[in-house]
Amino acid sequence: MIDDTAAFVRGVVDDNLFMILGTADGDGRPWTSPVYFTHADYREFYWMSSPDVTHSRNLARRPEVSIVIFDSRVRPGDGAPVYLAAVAEELAGDDVERALTVYPGPLQPGVRSVTLADVTAPSPYRLYRATASEHSILCPRPTGVPCALHGRAYDHRTTVTP
């Protein structure tokens, strides 16, 4: 059972390296992509991608995105994802330099530093930021038991301020 939902959200975000980015094209066709990410204050989420890949083209036309961060190694039924509603954008100018103070985060095996030249023309990559407007989790409850907040005995979300 989760006692401190804000601490739980912070832990999931801090403990994971990849998020699932959900975008949609101009006709509303959905697309999901796993991306390596870092964050600033649990509100701004950064990643590096080519502007030519599907999720980047989608968010250029429709910036509203959904994000899920979770540990895929847990047993079925033990998963506790963090869901985000956000608006995303390709960064330019001073925003790129600010993002480079956050991205790619602490260097770990397999993670290399990223420079301005790595994410500006003529490089094929750019930095992106999703600014979260809402964080939510599945309302904490034992299986088959109604949650204390809503009295529902089925999976449903509750908003959390990290």
HUWO-V935905 format. One record per residue. N is the residue number from 1. OMEGA is omega in whole degrees, 0 to 359 (NA if undefined). D_LAST is the distance of its C-alpha to the last C-alpha in Angstrom with 1 decimal. Layout:
N_OMEGA_D_LAST / N_OMEGA_D_LAST
//
This chain:
1_181_17.4 / 2_180_13.7 / 3_181_13.4 / 4_186_9.9 / 5_179_7.8 / 6_178_4.3 / 7_178_6.7 / 8_180_8.3 / 9_180_6.1 / 10_179_6.1 / 11_179_9.7 / 12_180_10.7 / 13_182_9.9 / 14_186_11.6 / 15_184_14.4 / 16_183_15.6 / 17_184_17.8 / 18_173_18.4 / 19_175_16.8 / 20_182_18.9 / 21_179_19.4 / 22_179_21.0 / 23_174_23.3 / 24_178_26.4 / 25_183_29.7 / 26_178_31.6 / 27_179_33.1 / 28_178_29.9 / 29_183_30.5 / 30_178_27.3 / 31_176_26.7 / 32_181_24.1 / 33_171_23.9 / 34_178_22.2 / 35_173_21.3 / 36_184_20.5 / 37_164_17.3 / 38_183_15.5 / 39_172_12.5 / 40_175_11.9 / 41_176_8.6 / 42_181_6.7 / 43_180_8.6 / 44_183_12.1 / 45_187_13.6 / 46_173_17.2 / 47_181_20.2 / 48_179_24.0 / 49_172_26.4 / 50_176_29.8 / 51_182_30.1 / 52_180_32.8 / 53_188_30.8 / 54_183_30.0 / 55_178_26.2 / 56_177_26.8 / 57_180_29.8 / 58_184_27.8 / 59_174_25.0 / 60_180_27.7 / 61_184_29.1 / 62_189_26.0 / 63_180_22.8 / 64_182_20.5 / 65_169_19.0 / 66_182_17.0 / 67_172_15.2 / 68_176_14.9 / 69_182_13.8 / 70_176_15.4 / 71_183_17.9 / 72_182_21.3 / 73_182_23.1 / 74_179_22.2 / 75_174_24.8 / 76_182_25.0 / 77_179_23.2 / 78_182_20.8 / 79_179_18.6 / 80_183_15.0 / 81_170_13.8 / 82_180_10.6 / 83_179_11.9 / 84_166_11.4 / 85_187_13.7 / 86_171_14.7 / 87_186_17.7 / 88_180_19.3 / 89_169_22.1 / 90_183_24.5 / 91_178_24.3 / 92_174_27.4 / 93_182_28.8 / 94_179_26.6 / 95_179_23.4 / 96_181_24.8 / 97_177_25.5 / 98_180_22.0 / 99_180_20.5 / 100_173_23.0 / 101_181_21.4 / 102_186_18.3 / 103_11_20.1 / 104_181_21.3 / 105_179_19.2 / 106_181_21.0 / 107_180_24.4 / 108_176_25.0 / 109_179_28.1 / 110_179_28.7 / 111_180_26.3 / 112_177_28.3 / 113_180_27.5 / 114_180_27.5 / 115_176_29.6 / 116_180_30.1 / 117_179_33.2 / 118_188_31.3 / 119_175_29.4 / 120_181_31.9 / 121_12_35.3 / 122_178_37.5 / 123_179_34.8 / 124_183_33.9 / 125_176_30.1 / 126_174_27.6 / 127_180_23.9 / 128_177_21.5 / 129_170_18.1 / 130_178_15.9 / 131_185_13.7 / 132_174_11.1 / 133_180_11.6 / 134_172_9.8 / 135_175_7.6 / 136_176_9.5 / 137_171_11.0 / 138_182_14.5 / 139_184_14.8 / 140_177_15.6 / 141_172_19.4 / 142_180_22.4 / 143_177_24.6 / 144_182_26.9 / 145_178_25.4 / 146_177_23.8 / 147_181_20.2 / 148_183_19.9 / 149_189_17.9 / 150_181_20.1 / 151_181_23.2 / 152_181_23.2 / 153_178_24.6 / 154_181_23.6 / 155_176_20.6 / 156_184_18.4 / 157_172_14.9 / 158_181_12.5 / 159_183_9.7 / 160_172_6.1 / 161_185_3.8 / 162_NA_0.0
//
